[in-house]
Amino acid sequence: MSRKSPSRAVYSTDGGRLCHQCHRPVGDCVCKDAAPASQGDGIVRIRRESKGRGGKTVTLIHGVPLASAPLKDLAKKLKQRCGVGGAVKDGVIEIQGDQRDICKAVLEGLGFQVKLAGG
C-alpha cells in the first residue's frame, strides 16, 4: 500500500545538482532570478559604513524583499532621489554617502517597514 510519488531528481551525473523548482542544473537555474534575494524578518535595515572603503561613507540597505530586477529598479530610484551613485551587490543596495534619512523616507513611502541600524 505504498503510494508512488512523482520522481524528483536532485542530482544528475550529466550536470550535477539540480534546482528543486525548475529541475535544471543549479548553474542554469532560471527560477532563482525571479525569487526575492531574502525574506528575512520583513524589516528593511539601513546602516552607514566606512570600513574598508578608504574613508568613504556608504549607506547600505539590507533585507529588501524584492527579486533581482525590481531591486535594481529600486536602487536606481534611490540613487536618483539622493543625487549620488551606488550599486546592488549580493542583494544589498549601496548608496554613496550618508543618505540614511532620504532613503528611509523613500522606502517608507513605498510601504516598506524601515529601521536605522548601527551608529
C-alpha positions as CSV (number, residue, x, y, z in Angstrom):
1,M,0.0,0.0,0.0
2,S,2.7,2.4,-0.7
3,R,2.0,5.5,-2.7
4,K,4.3,6.3,-5.5
5,S,5.2,9.9,-5.8
6,P,6.5,11.5,-8.9
7,S,10.2,11.4,-9.4
8,R,12.0,14.4,-8.1
9,A,15.6,14.2,-9.1
10,V,18.1,16.2,-7.1
11,Y,21.3,15.2,-8.8
12,S,22.2,14.2,-12.4
13,T,25.5,12.7,-13.5
14,D,25.4,15.0,-16.5
15,G,25.1,18.3,-14.8
16,G,25.5,17.8,-11.0
17,R,23.0,19.2,-8.5
18,L,19.5,20.2,-9.9
19,C,17.3,23.0,-8.8
20,H,14.3,21.7,-6.9
21,Q,11.9,24.0,-8.7
22,C,12.8,24.1,-12.4
23,H,14.8,20.8,-12.4
24,R,17.7,22.3,-14.3
25,P,21.4,22.3,-13.2
26,V,21.9,24.8,-10.4
27,G,24.2,26.9,-12.7
28,D,21.5,27.1,-15.4
29,C,18.6,27.7,-13.0
30,V,16.0,30.2,-14.3
31,C,13.8,30.5,-11.2
32,K,16.5,31.9,-8.9
33,D,16.3,35.3,-10.7
34,A,12.6,35.6,-10.0
35,A,12.8,34.8,-6.3
36,P,13.5,37.5,-3.8
37,A,17.1,37.7,-2.6
38,S,16.0,37.3,1.0
39,Q,12.8,37.5,3.0
40,G,14.4,37.9,6.4
41,D,12.0,39.3,9.1
42,G,10.3,41.7,6.7
43,I,12.2,44.8,8.1
44,V,14.5,46.8,5.8
45,R,17.6,47.9,7.6
46,I,19.6,50.9,6.7
47,R,23.1,51.4,8.0
48,R,26.1,53.6,7.4
49,E,29.5,52.1,6.8
50,S,33.0,53.4,6.0
51,K,35.3,50.4,6.9
52,G,37.5,49.1,4.1
53,R,36.4,51.9,1.7
54,G,39.3,54.3,2.1
55,G,37.4,56.5,4.5
56,K,34.4,57.0,2.1
57,T,31.0,56.6,3.7
58,V,28.3,54.5,2.0
59,T,24.7,53.7,3.0
60,L,23.8,50.0,3.0
61,I,20.2,48.8,2.6
62,H,19.7,45.2,3.7
63,G,16.6,43.0,3.7
64,V,14.6,44.4,0.8
65,P,12.2,41.5,-0.1
66,L,12.4,42.0,-3.9
67,A,13.8,39.9,-6.8
68,S,16.9,41.0,-8.7
69,A,15.3,43.2,-11.4
70,P,12.9,45.1,-9.1
71,L,15.8,45.6,-6.6
72,K,17.9,47.2,-9.3
73,D,15.0,49.5,-10.2
74,L,14.6,50.5,-6.6
75,A,18.3,51.2,-6.3
76,K,18.1,53.4,-9.4
77,K,15.1,55.3,-7.9
78,L,17.1,55.8,-4.6
79,K,20.2,57.0,-6.4
80,Q,18.2,59.5,-8.4
81,R,16.4,60.8,-5.4
82,C,19.7,61.2,-3.4
83,G,21.6,62.5,-6.5
84,V,24.5,60.1,-5.9
85,G,25.9,56.9,-7.3
86,G,25.6,53.4,-6.0
87,A,25.3,49.7,-6.8
88,V,23.5,46.5,-5.9
89,K,25.8,43.7,-4.6
90,D,24.6,40.4,-3.3
91,G,21.1,41.7,-2.6
92,V,22.3,44.7,-0.8
93,I,21.8,48.2,-2.1
94,E,24.9,50.5,-1.7
95,I,24.3,54.3,-2.0
96,Q,27.3,56.6,-1.9
97,G,27.5,59.0,1.1
98,D,25.4,59.2,4.3
99,Q,21.9,59.1,2.8
100,R,20.0,57.3,5.5
101,D,17.3,59.8,6.1
102,I,16.4,60.3,2.5
103,C,16.4,56.5,1.8
104,K,14.3,55.9,4.9
105,A,11.7,58.4,3.7
106,V,11.6,57.0,0.2
107,L,11.3,53.3,1.4
108,E,8.6,54.2,3.9
109,G,6.7,56.0,1.2
110,L,6.8,52.8,-0.9
111,G,5.3,50.8,2.0
112,F,8.4,49.1,3.5
113,Q,8.9,48.8,7.2
114,V,12.3,50.5,7.8
115,K,14.7,50.7,10.7
116,L,18.0,52.6,11.0
117,A,20.7,50.1,12.2
118,G,24.1,50.7,13.6
119,G,25.6,54.1,14.6
